[in-house]
Amino acid sequence: MQGHRDGGRPIRLPDPHSLEYRAQRIVLLELVVDPPADGDRLGALMERLGLPPGAVEPAVAALEVIGLARLREGVVRATPPARYFEHLWPVLL
C-alpha cells in the first residue's frame, strides 16, 4: 500500500465550518445511501436537500473533480469508489 499513489491531497480542502463543506457532505450522503437506480436528477437534488440556492451545483462539481460523483445529462451518481468507501465506513452526518 505504501507504494500506491493516490494522486495526493486535493488542491484545497473546504473549511469544515463552511457551507461548501456542509453541502458536499449532504450531497455525498444523498448519493451513496440508498441511491435511486437511475441516479438523482440535479434539479431534484437542489429542491430536496434544503440547501441554499447555488450550493448544490458547486458541491456536485467539487465531488466530481475528486472522483466521488459523476454528472451526466443532468443526472448525478456516486462513483464506484464513493459507494465502496461508504460500504466500508458509513458516511454519517
Secondary structure, 3 states (H helix, E strand, C coil): CCCCCCCCCCCCCCCCCCHHHHHHHHHHHHHHCCCCCCCEEHHHHHHHCCCCCCCHHHHHHHHHHCCCEEEECCEEEECHHHHHHHHHCCCCC
